[in-house]
């Protein structure tokens, strides 16, 4: 079932008139939509149907808007809307919109899409929306974002580390820092072992290990219900859970998401015990090997502290760790916001 909206526009391309229109899409177009997302470097798993289901479980409303050109799906966005205290809301398009940013028609498609998103926002009445946030994985800001302002804070990390899985295993090891390679060998010699399990089978053990982070200052953590919803939403095809065990204890764990040609290190947790075993290094090496074996082209370590010299940044410790694994540092433009209500937006920033 496809819900059409009335907005249509004609685009002229080398003398050919092409009809563009917006339609709300459902599961009948899941494959077409996700194929489009997978082939768009500015997007990712947060524009997938399974991530949408996950956000729904967390209390978000979601809206799947497709842009069609001569009846072919060519772009769009899955929009999330969250109502927080005092019946206020904000909207977000994570890893999107999904547009052909290198093409001239991207601006026209963007304007069409945003005009529809404005209808989802609450601009009058008692339940008002403060703003719309967009966060495509772009390295340069398109000129047609000019009506948006740079977000004061980003919902996703703007800096990350990407490991090229098309390299051979030896080449991947060589591009690591010497200490990274050394610590992998330490864990191997100590007898630490890595297990790969279905996320539903391992989520309780993961949450137990993750609990230790909740007492850390300036370190934002997720509630147990967040991980329970995640485990319910993902499948064997788009996720794995990894554990490193040593003498019967779990020392390190990770949740990895698979989508398109990318594997992503979404969450990790480590024990305070047996730190000399260097379990987290072995964990990452086994994730890399499995993702490579499964045919993924890149491994995204998902998040680095923006400034390596900032010793007080809450991400400093794990950023030092990640950099020992090598890879290429990538920096995205981050979030951009369109402010619907200045007063509510200022209050949002204070929360």
C-alpha positions in Angstrom: 0.0 0.0 0.0 1.4 3.4 -1.0 -0.1 6.6 0.4 0.2 9.4 -2.2 0.5 13.1 -1.4 -0.6 15.8 -3.7 2.7 17.6 -4.2 4.0 17.0 -7.7 6.6 18.9 -9.8 8.0 18.7 -13.2 11.8 18.6 -13.8 13.4 19.3 -17.1 16.4 17.1 -17.9 18.0 17.5 -21.3 14.7 18.5 -22.8 12.8 15.6 -21.2 10.0 16.5 -18.7 10.2 14.2 -15.7 7.4 14.1 -13.2 8.4 14.0 -9.5 6.0 13.3 -6.7 6.0 12.4 -3.0 4.4 9.2 -1.6 4.4 7.6 1.8 5.8 4.1 1.5 5.2 0.9 3.4 6.6 -2.6 3.6 5.7 -3.3 0.0 8.6 -1.0 -1.0 11.0 -2.0 1.7 13.5 -3.8 -0.6 13.4 -0.9 -3.1 13.9 1.7 -0.4 16.7 -0.1 1.4 18.5 -0.8 -1.9 18.4 2.9 -2.5 19.8 3.7 1.0 22.5 1.1 0.7 23.8 2.6 -2.5 23.8 6.2 -1.0 27.1 7.0 0.7 25.4 9.8 2.7 23.0 7.4 4.4 23.0 4.1 6.4 21.2 1.7 8.7 19.3 4.5 10.5 17.2 4.9 7.4 16.3 1.2 7.4 13.0 -0.4 8.2 14.5 -2.4 11.1 15.9 0.8 12.7 12.5 2.4 12.2 10.8 -0.4 14.1 13.4 0.0 16.9 12.6 3.7 17.2 8.9 3.0 17.3 9.5 0.7 20.3 11.3 3.6 22.0 8.2 5.8 21.6 9.0 7.6 18.3 6.6 8.2 15.6 8.1 7.5 12.2 7.1 8.6 8.7 8.5 7.0 5.5 8.5 9.5 2.6 9.6 8.5 -0.9 10.4 10.7 -3.8 9.4 9.2 -7.1 10.6 10.3 -10.6 8.5 8.9 -13.4 7.2 6.3 -10.9 10.7 5.2 -9.9 11.8 5.6 -6.2 14.8 7.9 -6.3 15.1 9.5 -2.8 13.3 10.4 0.3 13.6 10.1 4.1 12.4 8.2 7.1 11.5 10.9 9.6 11.4 10.5 13.3 9.2 12.6 15.6 9.6 12.5 19.3 7.2 14.1 21.8 8.9 14.8 25.1 7.8 16.5 28.3 5.1 19.2 28.2 3.8 17.7 24.9 6.6 19.3 22.9 8.2 17.5 20.0 11.1 17.7 17.6 11.8 15.9 14.3 15.0 14.2 13.0 16.2 12.6 9.8 19.1 10.5 10.9 21.7 9.7 8.2 19.5 11.5 5.7 17.7 12.8 3.7 18.5 10.2 1.1 19.2 12.2 -2.0 21.5 12.1 -5.1 23.6 15.0 -3.6 26.0 15.1 -6.5 23.2 15.8 -9.0 21.5 19.1 -9.8 18.0 17.8 -9.0 19.0 17.1 -5.3 18.0 20.7 -4.4 14.6 20.4 -5.9 14.1 17.0 -4.2 15.2 18.5 -0.9 12.7 21.3 -1.1 9.9 18.9 -1.9 10.7 16.7 0.9 11.1 19.4 3.6 7.8 20.9 2.5 6.1 17.6 3.4 8.1 17.2 6.7 6.8 20.6 7.7 3.3 19.1 7.6 4.3 16.5 10.1 5.6 19.1 12.5 3.2 20.7 14.9 3.4 24.4 14.1 0.1 25.5 15.7 -1.9 24.4 18.7 -0.8 23.1 22.1 1.6 20.4 21.1 4.3 22.4 19.3 7.4 21.2 17.5 10.7 23.0 18.2 12.8 22.0 15.2 13.8 19.6 12.5 17.3 18.1 12.5 19.0 16.5 9.5 22.2 14.5 9.7 23.4 13.1 6.3 26.9 11.5 6.2 28.3 14.2 4.1 31.8 15.7 4.1 30.7 19.0 2.6 27.6 21.1 3.3 25.3 21.5 0.3 24.4 25.1 -0.5 20.7 24.3 -0.4 21.0 23.7 3.4 21.3 27.5 3.7 17.9 27.8 5.5 19.2 25.4 8.2 21.6 26.4 11.0 24.5 24.3 12.3 23.3 22.2 15.3 24.7 23.2 18.8 25.2 19.5 19.4 25.1 16.4 17.1 22.9 13.4 17.6 25.6 11.2 16.0 29.4 11.3 16.1 30.8 13.6 13.3 34.2 12.0 13.4 34.7 8.3 12.9 37.3 5.7 11.9 36.9 3.5 8.9 38.8 0.3 8.3 39.1 -1.0 4.7 38.0 -4.6 4.7 39.0 -5.1 1.0 42.6 -5.3 2.3 44.1 -8.7 3.2 44.2 -9.7 6.8 47.9 -9.1 6.9 47.5 -5.7 5.4 44.8 -4.8 7.9 47.2 -5.8 10.7 50.1 -3.8 9.2 48.0 -0.6 9.1 47.4 -0.9 12.8 49.7 0.8 15.3 52.4 -1.5 16.7 50.7 -1.5 20.1 47.4 -2.6 18.6 49.0 -5.6 16.9 51.0 -6.4 20.0 47.9 -6.4 22.2 46.0 -8.7 19.9 48.9 -11.2 20.3 48.8 -10.8 24.1 45.1 -11.7 24.2 45.7 -14.7 21.9 48.6 -16.0 24.0 46.6 -15.6 27.2 44.0 -18.0 25.8 41.1 -15.5 25.5 38.4 -16.8 23.1 35.8 -14.9 21.1 32.2 -16.2 20.7 29.7 -14.9 18.2 26.0 -15.1 19.3 22.6 -14.0 18.2 21.9 -10.6 19.9 18.7 -12.0 21.5 20.7 -14.8 23.2 23.4 -12.5 24.5 21.6 -9.2 25.3 21.2 -9.9 29.1 24.9 -10.7 29.5 25.8 -7.6 27.5 23.6 -5.4 29.7 25.2 -6.7 32.8 28.7 -5.8 31.5 27.4 -2.4 30.3 26.0 -1.5 33.7 29.4 -0.4 35.0 29.4 2.6 32.7 26.3 4.1 34.3 28.3 5.4 37.3 30.8 7.3 35.2 30.5 11.1 35.2 29.9 12.9 31.8 29.3 9.5 30.1 25.9 9.2 28.5 24.5 5.7 28.8 21.4 3.9 27.5 18.7 2.3 29.6 18.2 -1.5 29.7 15.0 -1.1 27.8 16.9 0.5 24.9 18.9 -2.7 24.4 15.9 -4.9 24.8 14.2 -2.9 22.1 17.3 -3.2 19.9 17.5 -6.9 20.3 13.8 -7.3 19.4 14.2 -5.2 16.2 17.3 -6.5 14.6 17.7 -9.8 12.9 20.5 -12.4 12.4 21.1 -10.9 9.0 21.8 -7.4 10.2 23.5 -7.9 13.6 25.9 -9.9 15.6 26.9 -9.9 19.3 30.5 -10.7 20.2 31.9 -11.8 23.6 35.5 -12.4 24.7 35.8 -15.0 27.4 38.7 -15.7 29.7 38.6 -18.3 32.4 34.9 -18.5 32.2 34.3 -14.8 32.5 33.1 -12.3 29.9 35.8 -9.6 29.6 34.6 -7.7 26.6 31.5 -7.5 24.4 30.3 -5.7 21.3 27.1 -5.2 19.2 27.7 -4.9 15.5 25.2 -3.8 12.9 25.4 -4.9 9.2 23.8 -2.8 6.4 24.8 -2.4 2.8 28.5 -2.8 2.4 29.3 -1.5 5.9 29.6 -3.2 9.3 29.3 -0.8 12.3 30.6 -1.2 15.9 27.5 0.2 17.6 28.1 -0.5 21.3 30.8 -2.0 23.4 31.4 -2.9 27.0 34.4 -4.1 29.0 35.0 -5.7 32.4 37.4 -4.2 35.0 38.9 -7.6 35.5 42.0 -9.1 33.8 42.8 -5.9 32.0 46.3 -7.3 31.2 44.6 -9.9 28.9 43.8 -7.0 26.4 40.5 -8.6 25.5 39.1 -5.6 23.7 41.8 -5.8 21.0 41.2 -9.4 20.3 37.4 -8.6 20.1 37.9 -5.9 17.5 40.2 -8.1 15.4 37.7 -10.9 15.4 34.9 -8.5 14.4 37.0 -7.3 11.5 37.8 -10.9 10.3 34.1 -11.9 10.5 32.9 -8.8 8.7 35.5 -9.4 6.0 34.4 -13.0 5.7 30.8 -12.0 5.4 31.7 -9.8 2.4 31.4 -6.3 3.9 33.7 -3.7 2.5 34.3 -1.4 5.4 34.2 -1.5 9.2 33.0 1.7 11.0 34.4 2.0 14.5 31.6 4.7 15.0 32.8 7.7 16.8 36.0 9.5 17.8 36.6 12.4 20.1 36.7 15.5 17.8 40.0 16.6 19.3 42.7 14.0 20.0 44.4 16.4 22.4 41.3 16.9 24.6 42.1 14.7 27.5 38.8 15.7 29.3 36.5 14.6 26.5 34.4 11.6 27.7 35.4 9.7 24.5 39.1 10.3 24.9 39.9 6.9 26.3 38.2 4.8 23.8 39.3 7.1 21.0 42.9 6.3 21.9 42.0 2.7 21.8 40.3 2.8 18.4 43.2 4.7 16.8 45.5 1.8 17.6 43.5 -0.3 15.2 44.4 1.9 12.3 41.9 2.9 9.6 41.1 6.2 8.0 39.6 9.1 10.0 36.5 10.6 8.4 34.7 13.8 9.5 31.1 14.5 8.6 29.3 17.9 8.6 27.2 16.9 11.6 23.7 18.0 12.3 21.8 20.9 10.8 18.5 22.3 12.2 15.6 24.1 10.9 14.0 26.0 13.8 10.2 26.1 13.9 9.9 27.8 17.3 12.8 29.8 18.6 11.6 29.9 22.2 11.0 26.1 22.4 14.3 25.5 20.6 16.2 27.5 23.3 14.4 25.5 26.0 15.3 22.3 24.1 19.0 23.2 24.2 18.9 23.7 27.9 17.5 20.3 28.6 
